Amino acid sequence: MSRKPENINVEINELKGKENPTWEVVIPNKKAIGLIEKISGRYRATTGKTNSVLYSKSLESSINDLLSYFALHEK
């Protein structure tokens, strides 16, 4: 069975002062679901709860991967 589709509002916050460009993906008023870092031309998303690592070629794709992982495994 599949789940009923639902919208998830998120905020993408750039974190300053890091060695690599880094963004935090947050569900407003709830929790951070992961971090995305740009390393060697690729984007590495690390999930917040399980510290699983996902790689993508673009920031948008990395955000989508992180949201999909959250919806399937951590919600």
C-alpha atoms as a printed R data frame, in Angstrom:
   type eleno elety resid chain resno      x      y      z
1  ATOM     1    CA   MET     A     1  0.000  0.000  0.000
2  ATOM     2    CA   SER     A     2  1.178  3.490 -0.707
3  ATOM     3    CA   ARG     A     3  0.861  6.459  1.579
4  ATOM     4    CA   LYS     A     4 -1.390  9.367  0.798
5  ATOM     5    CA   PRO     A     5  0.707 12.241 -0.626
6  ATOM     6    CA   GLU     A     6  1.145 15.236  1.662
7  ATOM     7    CA   ASN     A     7  3.025 18.497  1.510
8  ATOM     8    CA   ILE     A     8  5.948 19.030  3.850
9  ATOM     9    CA   ASN     A     9  6.979 22.651  4.424
10 ATOM    10    CA   VAL     A    10 10.726 23.040  4.841
11 ATOM    11    CA   GLU     A    11 13.296 25.756  5.365
12 ATOM    12    CA   ILE     A    12 16.786 25.622  3.887
13 ATOM    13    CA   ASN     A    13 19.253 27.585  6.023
14 ATOM    14    CA   GLU     A    14 22.824 28.224  4.900
15 ATOM    15    CA   LEU     A    15 25.294 27.749  7.743
16 ATOM    16    CA   LYS     A    16 28.192 30.215  7.825
17 ATOM    17    CA   GLY     A    17 31.666 29.566  9.175
18 ATOM    18    CA   LYS     A    18 31.937 25.980  7.912
19 ATOM    19    CA   GLU     A    19 34.857 24.587  5.902
20 ATOM    20    CA   ASN     A    20 32.522 23.523  3.058
21 ATOM    21    CA   PRO     A    21 29.296 25.217  1.909
22 ATOM    22    CA   THR     A    22 26.652 23.748  4.219
23 ATOM    23    CA   TRP     A    23 22.858 23.944  4.417
24 ATOM    24    CA   GLU     A    24 20.498 22.748  7.128
25 ATOM    25    CA   VAL     A    25 17.090 21.369  6.102
26 ATOM    26    CA   VAL     A    26 14.467 22.117  8.764
27 ATOM    27    CA   ILE     A    27 10.756 21.478  9.194
28 ATOM    28    CA   PRO     A    28  9.576 24.785 10.726
29 ATOM    29    CA   ASN     A    29  8.606 24.589 14.409
30 ATOM    30    CA   LYS     A    30  9.608 20.913 14.577
31 ATOM    31    CA   LYS     A    31 13.156 19.758 13.905
32 ATOM    32    CA   ALA     A    32 16.168 19.656 11.618
33 ATOM    33    CA   ILE     A    33 15.981 16.651  9.310
34 ATOM    34    CA   GLY     A    34 19.506 16.812  7.939
35 ATOM    35    CA   LEU     A    35 22.554 18.669  6.679
36 ATOM    36    CA   ILE     A    36 23.776 19.086  3.123
37 ATOM    37    CA   GLU     A    37 27.432 19.819  2.345
38 ATOM    38    CA   LYS     A    38 29.043 20.536 -1.014
39 ATOM    39    CA   ILE     A    39 32.197 18.444 -1.193
40 ATOM    40    CA   SER     A    40 34.309 17.981 -4.339
41 ATOM    41    CA   GLY     A    41 31.504 19.162 -6.626
42 ATOM    42    CA   ARG     A    42 28.935 16.755 -5.139
43 ATOM    43    CA   TYR     A    43 26.303 17.345 -2.491
44 ATOM    44    CA   ARG     A    44 26.368 15.073  0.549
45 ATOM    45    CA   ALA     A    45 23.161 14.912  2.586
46 ATOM    46    CA   THR     A    46 23.382 13.450  6.074
47 ATOM    47    CA   THR     A    47 20.096 12.540  7.722
48 ATOM    48    CA   GLY     A    48 19.459 13.914 11.184
49 ATOM    49    CA   LYS     A    49 18.165 10.850 12.984
50 ATOM    50    CA   THR     A    50 20.171  7.940 11.540
51 ATOM    51    CA   ASN     A    51 23.183  9.770 10.071
52 ATOM    52    CA   SER     A    52 22.675  7.993  6.741
53 ATOM    53    CA   VAL     A    53 24.563  9.595  3.849
54 ATOM    54    CA   LEU     A    54 23.064 10.334  0.420
55 ATOM    55    CA   TYR     A    55 25.017 11.827 -2.538
56 ATOM    56    CA   SER     A    56 23.600 13.984 -5.355
57 ATOM    57    CA   LYS     A    57 24.832 16.140 -8.228
58 ATOM    58    CA   SER     A    58 22.731 19.223 -7.387
59 ATOM    59    CA   LEU     A    59 21.488 20.995 -4.286
60 ATOM    60    CA   GLU     A    60 17.854 20.629 -5.355
61 ATOM    61    CA   SER     A    61 18.268 16.896 -5.913
62 ATOM    62    CA   SER     A    62 19.959 16.525 -2.549
63 ATOM    63    CA   ILE     A    63 17.079 18.350 -0.818
64 ATOM    64    CA   ASN     A    64 14.566 16.077 -2.557
65 ATOM    65    CA   ASP     A    65 16.536 12.956 -1.587
66 ATOM    66    CA   LEU     A    66 16.668 14.085  2.038
67 ATOM    67    CA   LEU     A    67 12.919 14.778  2.117
68 ATOM    68    CA   SER     A    68 12.130 11.424  0.513
69 ATOM    69    CA   TYR     A    69 14.314  9.606  3.018
70 ATOM    70    CA   PHE     A    70 12.665 11.472  5.877
71 ATOM    71    CA   ALA     A    71  9.153 10.683  4.632
72 ATOM    72    CA   LEU     A    72  9.939  6.975  4.190
73 ATOM    73    CA   HIS     A    73 12.161  6.201  7.167
74 ATOM    74    CA   GLU     A    74 12.053  8.816  9.895
75 ATOM    75    CA   LYS     A    75  8.580 10.263 10.005
